[in-house]
Amino acid sequence: MPNLPTGGPALPQERRLLTAIPGPRSRDLQSRKSAAVAQGVGTIMPVYAAAAGGGVVVDVDGNSLIDFGSGIAVTTVGNSAPALVQAVQDQLASFTHTCFMVTPYDGYVRVAEALNRITPGDHPKRTALFNSGAEAVENAVKIARAYTGKQAVVAFDHAYHGRTNLTMAMTAKNHPYKSGFGPFAGEVYRAPMSYPFRDQGIDGPAAARRAIEVIEKQVGSENLAAVVIEPIQGEGGFVVPADGFLPALAAWCRDHDVVFVADEVQTGFARTGDLFACEHEGVVPDLIVTAKGIAGGLPLSAVTGRAEIMDAPHVGGLGGTYGGNPLACAAALAVIEMIETDGLVDRARAIGDLMAERLRKTQAADERIGDVRGRGAMLAVELVVPGTTEPDADLTRRVATAAHAKGLIVLTCGTFGNVLRFLPPLSIPDHLLIEGLDLLDTVLEESR
């Protein structure tokens, strides 16, 4: 068993319900939120956090909830892990901001060096740091356009790349991400994804040929700057493409002078049982986009890639006031060290083995579970009408809501709204994983 970082104060690693969920203090805060915060900012659970660490989130009413969400794959190493807290405190005592574009600092350079070292491929690399996943995706597109002199971008069915104007155009799902917010950026095209559960036996190479045919007919490689893809799709439903799909796309891009961009915002930093998900099939992207788990909860993102591509934009063409903030850089360096020294890649695989075995047993007893998929600590179940592949979004909502009421944080996703996804922090102890899965079994049984 790896040395698991347990997070901030030594929180008891237990589920504990002192009130109904949400409790009175959370309900009061939710009322204040409604009066003060824009309505468009929603919350999955109206439960307000007071502390978190290991595998639990403790709310303002003293309830301790099992965390199967990690703040959407952000607190991978555990919330408020001591080494991360110490690194940020040390940096905080020195300075909080100078703007790297004005008076730079070594933390930014050290993060770039670390990312150049640990991302796939042994070619010369460069890195640029930003604030959010969406911002990094936008900059990856800018870099690809500068390098190729071409404009078109291809994304995929079920993709999610962010909420900015360009990344909304690249995102597939309309509601809640896009509805009413257009017009969107142009020169964005969509190709079919490999989705084994819904592909009627189409293997990875055949799915790649299908996508490439669409790209060649509707866009043309002579116009195409970049193909941008999540190696495992996140908000689109934790869709794991069939083996051979990603390598075939990467090879086509290489042969046609198209930049292959791996969006590893949700899959990166040990989440899938590899340091990066594209490593599973040995795919080496031209550019890799990272965020979420990179800095343990502080806002940071990056684009890392081949030096000749990354150096294509003119001086001053990349940047931003807060990009590579010193506190976030300190956190990222601590996260990378923890992943490497605490055996967290192996821990993600162990979590995946434990959870996948249990979920498949549940699937065997419940025909409403159409698919169990994912890798490492990034797993999902797709809920359907029994005997069909018809999505059952209503069941998914009911199961998630009932799990929340029992003290289990679970998230939903998927183009059809019918996927339960599981993203536990790698610091979670096994007994909480097992208890959470027991709760899920209970909720599914009660939902019949």
VOGU-3710 file (C-alpha; in Angstrom, 3 decimals, decimal comma):
1> mpnlptggpa> 0,000/0,000/0,000  1,439/3,416/-0,964  1,951/6,080/1,679  -1,375/7,869/1,291  -1,451/11,644/1,855  -4,423/12,183/4,181  -4,879/15,920/3,870  -5,078/18,925/6,183  -6,258/18,374/9,750  -6,323/14,708/10,762
11> lpqerrllta> -9,964/14,194/9,835  -11,540/10,902/10,894  -11,875/8,781/7,779  -15,503/7,923/8,314  -18,964/8,640/6,985  -20,894/10,477/9,684  -24,392/11,922/9,387  -25,447/14,220/12,212  -28,286/15,887/10,317  -30,325/15,351/7,215
21> ipgprsrdlq> -28,455/16,248/4,025  -28,405/19,209/3,632  -28,312/20,285/7,263  -29,647/23,553/8,687  -26,416/25,526/8,286  -26,037/24,383/4,682  -29,678/25,295/4,009  -29,053/28,763/5,445  -25,987/29,220/3,257  -27,927/27,996/0,225
31> srksaavaqg> -30,532/30,673/0,910  -27,791/33,290/1,114  -26,253/31,955/-2,103  -29,584/32,369/-3,895  -29,688/35,995/-2,801  -26,051/36,844/-3,570  -24,734/34,595/-6,350  -25,786/34,657/-9,997  -28,459/32,032/-10,677  -26,403/30,534/-13,513
41> vgtimpvyaa> -23,823/29,266/-11,013  -25,336/25,951/-9,969  -24,294/23,401/-7,356  -24,554/19,632/-7,562  -25,156/19,325/-3,822  -26,447/22,156/-1,587  -23,942/21,081/1,075  -21,336/23,606/2,195  -17,834/22,362/2,969  -15,944/23,233/6,132
51> aagggvvvdv> -12,980/20,824/5,883  -11,753/18,009/3,675  -8,956/15,476/3,587  -8,189/11,868/2,801  -11,450/10,507/1,411  -13,982/12,745/3,181  -15,567/16,181/2,974  -16,930/17,582/6,240  -19,766/20,083/5,933  -20,707/23,071/8,077
61> dgnslidfgs> -23,191/20,908/10,014  -20,519/18,388/10,987  -21,561/15,709/8,520  -18,672/13,726/7,044  -19,314/12,654/3,460  -17,457/10,026/1,429  -15,829/11,798/-1,497  -16,185/10,072/-4,876  -15,778/13,369/-6,758  -12,443/15,034/-5,828
71> giavttvgns> -13,880/18,408/-6,811  -14,201/17,022/-10,368  -10,811/15,270/-10,475  -8,899/18,148/-8,864  -7,906/16,963/-5,385  -6,224/13,832/-6,690  -3,527/13,751/-4,002  -6,049/14,517/-1,278  -7,517/17,766/-0,080  -5,053/19,999/1,827
81> apalvqavqd> -2,307/17,391/1,722  0,331/18,476/4,276  3,223/18,683/1,800  1,145/20,813/-0,535  -0,015/23,102/2,266  3,559/23,594/3,472  4,810/24,392/-0,033  2,089/26,983/-0,564  2,617/28,520/2,885  6,330/28,879/2,214
91> qlasfthtcf> 5,640/30,612/-1,091  2,929/32,778/0,474  5,470/34,101/2,965  7,763/35,167/0,103  5,370/36,737/-2,415  1,971/36,028/-3,956  2,352/37,622/-7,381  4,673/39,606/-9,581  3,336/38,467/-12,992  5,715/36,136/-14,781
101> mvtpydgyvr> 5,621/38,394/-17,840  6,980/41,309/-15,757  9,425/39,925/-13,187  9,602/36,141/-13,587  10,389/33,602/-10,850  11,843/30,133/-10,607  8,629/28,324/-9,631  7,206/28,775/-13,124  10,426/27,530/-14,697  10,569/24,526/-12,355
111> vaealnritp> 6,983/23,530/-13,201  7,769/23,816/-16,909  10,874/21,675/-16,464  8,879/19,065/-14,531  6,121/18,897/-17,143  8,645/18,661/-19,954  10,184/15,723/-18,122  7,084/13,727/-17,153  4,800/14,148/-20,174  4,946/11,496/-22,919
121> gdhpkrtalf> 7,829/11,533/-25,401  11,557/12,145/-25,118  11,711/14,927/-27,723  12,632/18,523/-26,784  9,635/20,255/-25,197  8,426/23,609/-24,010  5,613/24,521/-21,595  3,390/27,559/-21,081  1,258/27,975/-17,955  -2,269/29,342/-17,681
131> nsgaeavena> -5,174/29,353/-15,206  -7,882/26,922/-16,332  -8,380/23,942/-18,589  -10,443/25,948/-21,059  -7,775/28,655/-21,257  -5,115/26,033/-21,916  -7,201/24,392/-24,674  -7,653/27,793/-26,331  -3,922/28,390/-26,213  -3,195/24,940/-27,643
141> vkiaraytgk> -5,363/25,884/-30,622  -3,568/29,239/-30,948  -0,209/27,487/-30,907  -1,296/24,895/-33,490  -2,614/27,606/-35,780  0,581/29,622/-35,462  2,701/26,564/-36,232  0,715/25,186/-39,176  -0,593/28,392/-40,704  -3,969/26,631/-40,909
151> qavvafdhay> -7,210/27,462/-39,104  -9,588/24,492/-38,803  -9,932/22,470/-35,600  -11,570/19,062/-35,191  -13,165/17,948/-31,934  -15,332/14,875/-31,335  -18,842/13,789/-30,494  -19,417/13,866/-26,703  -16,391/16,128/-26,210  -16,069/18,675/-23,438
161> hgrtnltmam> -13,312/21,281/-23,633  -14,600/24,226/-21,586  -16,942/27,186/-21,311  -15,134/29,978/-23,187  -16,388/30,948/-26,627  -13,948/28,765/-28,554  -14,145/25,834/-26,173  -17,950/25,975/-26,128  -17,772/25,570/-29,902  -15,545/22,531/-29,363
171> taknhpyksg> -17,816/21,095/-26,659  -20,529/18,777/-27,968  -23,281/18,947/-25,342  -25,736/21,807/-25,679  -27,318/22,081/-22,236  -26,120/23,422/-19,848  -22,854/24,389/-21,498  -23,865/26,124/-24,741  -27,585/26,844/-24,857  -28,265/30,512/-25,498
181> fgpfagevyr> -24,619/31,587/-25,503  -23,837/31,657/-29,240  -22,723/32,531/-31,801  -19,566/30,535/-31,243  -16,096/30,663/-32,744  -15,836/29,401/-36,305  -13,665/26,812/-38,049  -14,550/24,121/-35,512  -15,688/20,758/-36,889  -16,836/17,538/-35,252
191> apmsypfrdq> -15,952/13,925/-35,954  -17,481/10,704/-34,573  -15,928/9,301/-31,413  -15,192/5,668/-30,687  -17,876/4,743/-28,119  -17,712/0,954/-27,707  -20,986/0,614/-25,772  -22,883/2,299/-28,615  -20,740/1,333/-31,598  -22,271/-2,048/-32,448
201> gidgpaaarr> -18,971/-3,887/-32,434  -16,909/-1,339/-34,390  -13,299/-1,770/-33,262  -10,811/1,025/-32,687  -9,116/1,065/-36,102  -12,501/0,954/-37,879  -13,812/3,791/-35,697  -10,686/5,790/-36,547  -11,237/5,204/-40,263  -14,812/6,435/-39,862
211> aieviekqvg> -13,620/9,606/-38,112  -10,812/10,225/-40,594  -13,209/9,869/-43,524  -15,426/12,563/-42,019  -12,409/14,795/-41,414  -11,053/14,368/-44,931  -14,418/14,984/-46,596  -15,711/17,808/-44,412  -12,511/19,657/-43,512  -9,467/18,457/-45,456
221> senlaavvie> -6,032/18,060/-43,955  -4,789/21,026/-45,967  -7,062/23,253/-43,857  -6,687/21,485/-40,528  -4,465/22,912/-37,785  -5,300/20,504/-34,966  -7,231/17,460/-33,855  -8,138/17,877/-30,171  -9,289/14,843/-28,210  -9,698/13,640/-24,640
231> piqgeggfvv> -7,995/10,222/-24,367  -10,902/9,294/-22,092  -13,797/11,687/-22,419  -14,847/13,405/-19,196  -18,132/15,308/-19,130  -19,228/13,397/-22,234  -19,616/10,197/-20,225  -16,191/8,776/-19,364  -16,119/7,265/-22,832  -13,047/5,059/-23,267
241> padgflpala> -12,285/4,672/-26,985  -11,645/1,185/-28,305  -8,025/0,082/-28,481  -6,360/1,326/-31,637  -8,516/4,421/-32,080  -6,122/6,987/-30,606  -2,956/5,566/-32,209  -4,604/5,580/-35,641  -5,709/9,190/-35,277  -2,267/10,250/-34,047
251> awcrdhdvvf> -0,605/8,484/-36,996  -2,946/10,174/-39,479  -2,187/13,582/-37,952  1,545/12,905/-38,138  1,285/11,924/-41,808  -0,769/14,997/-42,726  0,998/17,778/-40,801  -1,852/18,175/-38,325  -1,106/18,888/-34,658  -2,450/16,111/-32,406
261> vadevqtgfa> -3,596/17,607/-29,093  -4,416/15,431/-26,082  -6,769/17,201/-23,692  -5,773/15,552/-20,400  -7,432/18,124/-18,161  -9,500/15,454/-16,387  -7,387/12,360/-17,100  -3,922/13,645/-16,208  -1,690/13,240/-13,149  -2,158/9,562/-12,267
271> rtgdlfaceh> -5,957/9,640/-12,431  -6,289/6,712/-14,859  -3,535/4,480/-13,508  -0,977/5,963/-15,868  0,609/9,335/-15,294  -1,259/10,451/-18,429  -4,076/8,513/-20,104  -2,555/8,624/-23,600  0,342/6,528/-22,288  -1,964/3,499/-22,061
281> egvvpdlivt> -1,439/2,831/-25,785  1,903/4,565/-26,118  0,428/7,625/-27,860  2,764/10,627/-27,827  0,776/13,795/-28,536  2,282/16,845/-30,172  0,687/19,004/-27,476  -0,769/17,901/-24,144  -3,158/20,083/-22,152  -3,273/19,681/-18,355
291> akgiagglpl> -5,144/21,321/-15,480  -7,439/20,106/-12,635  -5,207/17,665/-10,698  -2,026/19,550/-11,577  -2,009/21,762/-8,461  -4,202/20,058/-5,875  -6,950/22,692/-5,894  -5,126/25,862/-6,884  -5,904/27,275/-10,345  -3,226/26,228/-12,821
301> savtgraeim> -3,127/24,746/-16,298  -0,507/24,083/-18,915  0,196/23,358/-22,539  3,285/21,207/-23,016  4,581/19,992/-26,342  7,155/19,716/-29,059  9,573/22,606/-28,868  9,236/23,605/-32,517  5,437/23,797/-32,189  5,387/25,560/-28,837
311> daphvgglgg> 7,903/28,140/-30,055  5,825/29,074/-33,120  3,881/31,995/-31,576  5,668/35,340/-31,521  7,088/36,710/-28,274  4,212/38,134/-26,249  1,658/35,995/-28,065  1,177/33,700/-25,072  0,594/34,704/-21,490  -1,864/36,214/-19,014
321> tyggnplaca> -1,759/38,189/-15,794  -2,148/35,212/-13,463  -0,815/32,383/-15,618  1,636/30,323/-13,553  0,801/32,099/-10,288  3,588/31,500/-7,738  1,292/29,799/-5,195  -0,144/27,474/-7,823  3,344/26,634/-9,077  4,450/25,721/-5,552
331> aalaviemie> 1,402/23,491/-5,236  2,063/21,817/-8,587  5,633/20,977/-7,672  4,395/19,409/-4,428  1,725/17,421/-6,296  4,205/16,039/-8,815  6,583/15,042/-6,026  3,791/13,289/-4,116  2,665/11,378/-7,191  6,201/10,179/-7,829
341> tdglvdrara> 7,295/9,433/-4,261  4,039/8,138/-2,753  3,293/5,594/-5,480  0,057/7,239/-6,528  0,020/5,795/-10,059  -0,042/2,339/-8,480  -2,653/3,543/-5,998  -4,919/4,658/-8,848  -4,636/1,204/-10,397  -5,465/-0,457/-7,080
351> igdlmaerlr> -8,522/1,771/-6,666  -9,582/0,901/-10,204  -9,212/-2,826/-9,588  -11,244/-2,697/-6,383  -14,009/-0,506/-7,756  -14,309/-2,127/-11,177  -14,665/-5,600/-9,674  -17,451/-4,436/-7,381  -19,218/-2,431/-10,075  -19,194/-5,389/-12,464
361> ktqaaderig> -20,719/-7,597/-9,761  -23,430/-4,974/-9,332  -23,920/-4,867/-13,101  -24,371/-8,642/-13,233  -27,262/-8,327/-10,779  -28,856/-5,208/-12,262  -29,731/-5,032/-15,950  -30,223/-1,274/-15,696  -26,421/-0,949/-15,681  -25,631/-1,078/-19,365
371> dvrgrgamla> -21,902/-0,489/-19,112  -19,075/-0,274/-16,585  -16,031/1,516/-17,960  -12,977/3,598/-17,211  -9,438/3,074/-15,980  -7,780/3,580/-12,646  -9,632/5,971/-10,349  -11,754/7,263/-13,244  -14,710/4,903/-13,530  -18,340/5,144/-14,547
381> velvvpgtte> -21,556/3,217/-14,968  -24,023/3,995/-17,731  -27,669/3,485/-16,749  -30,179/2,381/-19,372  -33,680/1,040/-19,805  -33,321/-2,712/-19,120  -32,591/-4,780/-22,203  -31,757/-1,745/-24,333  -29,118/0,949/-24,779  -31,757/3,662/-24,245
391> pdadltrrva> -30,367/6,171/-21,732  -32,182/6,494/-18,391  -31,332/9,990/-17,222  -34,189/10,057/-14,700  -32,865/6,965/-12,903  -29,389/8,490/-12,890  -30,654/11,669/-11,228  -32,609/9,699/-8,640  -29,660/7,459/-7,784  -27,278/10,397/-7,450
401> taahakgliv> -29,717/12,338/-5,265  -30,316/9,335/-3,008  -26,558/8,726/-2,706  -26,049/12,345/-1,682  -28,689/11,984/1,024  -26,802/8,982/2,431  -23,509/10,877/2,578  -21,843/9,796/-0,681  -20,622/12,459/-3,104  -21,126/11,169/-6,650
411> ltcgtfgnvl> -21,266/13,081/-9,917  -23,253/12,542/-13,089  -22,162/13,179/-16,650  -22,733/12,077/-20,240  -24,262/13,571/-23,342  -27,498/11,789/-22,418  -27,260/12,564/-18,678  -27,274/8,874/-17,763  -23,764/8,224/-16,445  -22,638/8,044/-12,823
421> rflpplsipd> -18,931/8,844/-12,580  -16,500/8,074/-9,813  -13,368/10,146/-9,179  -12,205/9,382/-5,640  -9,068/11,091/-4,359  -6,102/8,754/-4,445  -5,747/9,393/-0,712  -9,035/7,627/0,068  -8,665/4,509/2,266  -10,080/1,215/1,046
431> hlliegldll> -12,722/0,988/3,757  -14,350/4,182/2,467  -14,257/2,896/-1,100  -16,026/-0,267/0,021  -18,569/1,607/2,127  -19,299/3,969/-0,748  -19,872/1,059/-3,122  -22,112/-0,597/-0,520  -24,155/2,600/-0,377  -24,402/2,664/-4,148
441> dtvleesr> -25,712/-0,931/-4,152  -28,297/0,034/-1,529  -29,429/3,069/-3,488  -29,762/1,080/-6,716  -31,801/-1,575/-4,942  -34,068/1,031/-3,345  -34,596/2,676/-6,734  -36,202/-0,378/-8,327
//
